[in-house]
Amino acid sequence: MSSVLQALEHILFKERGTAMRCTMCRSEAYDTFTSEAIEMDTGLLVIRNIPCYRCKKCHNLFCAGNVLQKMERMMRFAEKYPRQVTILDYSEKTFDLNRDD
């Protein structure tokens, strides 16, 4: 699913030891939440309450790999049930990775 990866490539994950480091400037990052609006062929997908990290220095946002995987699952759902605007909450258990499609 290269289109899914392209849509999410601006929020990548890197970990060094136990401290999170920014993927851009390597400074320390802290836990936070964000929302993303993703333009898809089937309409606009808004995902709210996405857990992520924000750099203390350059303010870059990035997510862990498992977060991106769940977002990909949410994107597949939005493609399967197209609407002009779809708003999903990341915390919904429906999209957990241990569930079958």
Backbone bond lengths (Angstrom), bond angles and torsions (degrees), N, CA, C in turn:
res aa  C-N    CA-C-N  psi(-1)  N-CA   C-N-CA  omega(-1)  CA-C   N-CA-C  phi
1 M - - - 1.448 - - 1.518 110.35 -
2 S 1.287 116.46 71.58 1.457 120.31 -175.41 1.527 112.21 -66.13
3 S 1.335 118.74 -32.32 1.466 119.93 179.21 1.524 111.08 -65.83
4 V 1.327 116.99 -34.86 1.458 121.18 177.39 1.525 109.45 -66.03
5 L 1.321 117.04 -44.58 1.457 120.79 179.91 1.517 111.34 -65.50
6 Q 1.323 117.20 -37.62 1.462 120.59 178.47 1.524 110.62 -64.75
7 A 1.316 117.33 -38.05 1.461 120.85 -179.79 1.522 111.97 -66.98
8 L 1.330 116.30 -25.26 1.460 120.33 -176.25 1.528 113.94 -109.58
9 E 1.327 118.19 4.79 1.460 119.88 -172.33 1.525 114.04 -64.88
10 H 1.333 118.54 -19.50 1.457 120.42 -179.54 1.524 113.12 -77.61
11 I 1.359 118.38 -8.66 1.455 120.27 177.14 1.523 109.39 -123.68
12 L 1.309 116.56 89.06 1.449 122.98 -176.79 1.522 110.86 -109.54
13 F 1.324 115.74 166.18 1.447 122.49 -174.18 1.522 111.21 -117.11
14 K 1.315 116.17 136.18 1.461 121.92 168.69 1.518 107.55 -142.59
15 E 1.313 115.86 140.80 1.454 120.16 -179.20 1.519 108.59 -130.32
16 R 1.301 117.08 136.04 1.460 122.43 177.08 1.521 106.36 -125.61
17 G 1.349 117.18 108.01 1.457 120.31 -175.50 1.512 109.74 64.64
18 T 1.330 117.18 -134.49 1.460 120.80 178.45 1.529 112.00 -100.46
19 A 1.329 117.95 -16.02 1.467 120.88 179.34 1.521 109.81 -87.07
20 M 1.320 115.93 135.96 1.459 119.82 177.28 1.522 108.72 -80.04
21 R 1.330 115.13 136.07 1.460 121.60 179.82 1.519 109.06 -121.37
22 C 1.309 116.06 141.94 1.455 122.29 179.52 1.527 110.61 -62.37
23 T 1.315 115.82 139.39 1.466 121.00 178.85 1.522 111.86 -75.06
24 M 1.328 117.35 -14.39 1.464 121.27 -179.03 1.535 111.73 -97.36
25 C 1.335 116.95 -54.27 1.467 119.88 -172.45 1.527 113.68 -114.75
26 R 1.338 117.59 -2.73 1.467 124.42 177.71 1.528 113.91 69.63
27 S 1.327 119.02 11.33 1.468 122.29 176.40 1.522 109.60 -76.92
28 E 1.323 116.11 169.05 1.464 121.88 -179.60 1.532 110.39 -67.78
29 A 1.339 115.94 146.27 1.463 121.82 -179.93 1.528 109.41 -125.73
30 Y 1.329 116.43 156.01 1.460 121.41 -179.89 1.532 110.33 -123.06
31 D 1.346 115.57 157.69 1.469 122.71 179.10 1.522 110.64 -70.00
32 T 1.325 115.72 140.08 1.455 121.65 174.96 1.527 109.07 -159.63
33 F 1.307 117.83 -173.03 1.458 123.53 176.62 1.522 109.01 -129.41
34 T 1.336 116.02 153.30 1.453 120.80 178.03 1.525 109.36 -145.54
35 S 1.303 116.49 173.51 1.462 123.67 172.94 1.517 107.87 -124.34
36 E 1.326 116.85 148.88 1.457 121.71 179.59 1.523 109.41 -130.03
37 A 1.313 116.24 137.46 1.463 122.45 172.02 1.523 106.66 -108.32
38 I 1.326 116.66 123.23 1.462 122.29 -175.51 1.522 108.74 -120.00
39 E 1.324 116.66 118.01 1.460 121.96 177.60 1.531 108.00 -78.89
40 M 1.328 116.47 121.41 1.457 122.27 -179.23 1.527 108.59 -121.30
41 D 1.327 116.39 164.96 1.463 120.53 176.76 1.525 111.68 -59.75
42 T 1.337 116.80 -31.21 1.461 122.28 -176.42 1.523 113.27 -89.32
43 G 1.323 118.96 -6.21 1.461 122.71 -179.81 1.512 110.85 141.82
44 L 1.304 116.28 -167.13 1.455 122.79 -178.41 1.522 109.26 -96.37
45 L 1.326 116.80 130.56 1.464 122.61 175.98 1.520 107.80 -112.12
46 V 1.325 116.17 125.57 1.457 122.03 174.61 1.528 107.08 -112.95
47 I 1.336 116.06 124.06 1.459 121.25 176.32 1.525 106.68 -112.63
48 R 1.328 116.10 123.09 1.458 121.94 -177.32 1.522 110.79 -104.36
49 N 1.333 116.15 157.67 1.471 123.60 173.99 1.523 113.45 60.22
50 I 1.319 117.02 44.14 1.463 122.23 178.82 1.525 108.68 -81.98
51 P 1.341 118.38 122.73 1.464 119.28 176.51 1.526 109.84 -70.49
52 C 1.320 116.13 134.35 1.461 120.10 -177.88 1.518 109.41 -154.51
53 Y 1.311 115.11 -175.51 1.462 122.85 176.78 1.522 108.41 -122.62
54 R 1.329 116.54 144.54 1.460 122.15 176.42 1.526 108.02 -123.54
55 C 1.324 114.98 131.57 1.457 121.49 178.97 1.529 110.02 -68.88
56 K 1.330 116.07 135.02 1.461 120.54 178.93 1.526 111.96 -71.35
57 K 1.325 117.31 -23.42 1.460 120.59 -176.25 1.534 112.59 -95.45
58 C 1.334 117.30 -57.93 1.475 120.40 -174.66 1.530 113.41 -100.72
59 H 1.338 118.23 -5.24 1.469 124.99 176.89 1.532 113.99 68.00
60 N 1.325 117.53 17.10 1.466 122.32 175.09 1.533 109.18 -62.18
61 L 1.330 117.08 138.60 1.467 122.77 174.70 1.516 109.54 -101.63
62 F 1.339 117.13 138.38 1.461 120.88 174.34 1.516 109.91 -151.81
63 C 1.331 116.13 155.40 1.462 122.73 -174.68 1.522 111.12 -121.41
64 A 1.319 115.65 158.93 1.459 122.34 174.47 1.527 109.63 -73.72
65 G 1.307 116.20 157.26 1.462 122.12 -178.29 1.521 113.68 -57.69
66 N 1.333 117.70 -40.85 1.465 119.74 -179.77 1.530 111.50 -66.95
67 V 1.328 117.32 -28.53 1.464 121.27 176.16 1.527 109.28 -67.88
68 L 1.326 116.49 -43.89 1.471 120.48 178.21 1.522 111.28 -62.72
69 Q 1.337 117.32 -37.55 1.465 120.54 178.35 1.522 111.00 -63.22
70 K 1.328 117.34 -42.22 1.468 120.11 178.67 1.528 110.04 -67.12
71 M 1.328 117.93 -36.70 1.462 120.67 177.02 1.527 110.72 -64.91
72 E 1.327 117.53 -37.57 1.469 120.96 175.84 1.521 110.35 -61.73
73 R 1.329 116.80 -40.61 1.467 121.47 178.00 1.531 110.03 -62.49
74 M 1.313 116.54 -40.38 1.462 121.25 178.72 1.531 110.42 -66.54
75 M 1.326 116.98 -36.83 1.466 120.88 177.69 1.532 110.84 -66.13
76 R 1.329 116.83 -40.11 1.475 120.03 176.96 1.525 110.75 -62.45
77 F 1.342 117.05 -39.09 1.462 121.63 176.66 1.528 110.31 -60.82
78 A 1.332 116.37 -46.11 1.468 120.66 -179.09 1.528 111.10 -64.41
79 E 1.338 117.66 -34.26 1.470 120.74 176.45 1.529 111.13 -69.25
80 K 1.337 116.23 -35.71 1.461 121.65 -177.94 1.532 111.84 -72.78
81 Y 1.333 117.00 -33.16 1.457 122.95 -178.99 1.530 108.53 -123.37
82 P 1.345 117.37 74.27 1.466 120.75 -172.44 1.530 113.20 -67.30
83 R 1.320 114.13 140.40 1.461 124.20 173.22 1.515 106.66 -144.47
84 Q 1.290 116.52 161.51 1.458 119.16 178.57 1.529 110.64 -61.77
85 V 1.347 117.02 -43.25 1.464 122.46 175.30 1.524 108.22 -136.11
86 T 1.330 115.70 126.80 1.461 122.00 176.29 1.514 107.54 -118.93
87 I 1.330 117.10 128.06 1.463 121.58 177.81 1.524 107.81 -117.65
88 L 1.337 115.46 121.11 1.464 121.81 -179.39 1.519 109.24 -123.22
89 D 1.325 115.83 151.08 1.459 121.13 176.55 1.522 108.17 -105.30
90 Y 1.327 116.70 127.92 1.461 121.98 -177.17 1.529 111.64 -56.95
91 S 1.328 117.71 -32.14 1.464 121.02 -175.15 1.526 113.78 -74.14
92 E 1.341 118.33 -7.10 1.463 120.91 178.46 1.527 110.44 -61.87
93 K 1.310 116.96 130.11 1.468 122.47 -178.80 1.528 112.07 -69.56
94 T 1.315 117.37 -18.97 1.463 122.35 -178.86 1.516 112.51 -54.12
95 F 1.329 117.16 -32.27 1.456 121.41 -173.71 1.528 113.51 -102.97
96 D 1.327 118.42 12.48 1.457 120.93 179.29 1.520 110.41 -58.91
97 L 1.327 115.89 146.25 1.463 120.77 -174.03 1.520 114.27 -69.25
98 N 1.314 118.32 -21.44 1.457 120.27 -179.29 1.528 112.89 -83.21
99 R 1.316 117.93 1.77 1.459 122.33 178.03 1.524 110.00 -94.99
100 D 1.319 117.12 151.18 1.470 122.19 175.62 1.518 109.36 -83.68
101 D 1.354 116.06 151.76 1.487 120.61 176.26 1.497 111.24 -66.46
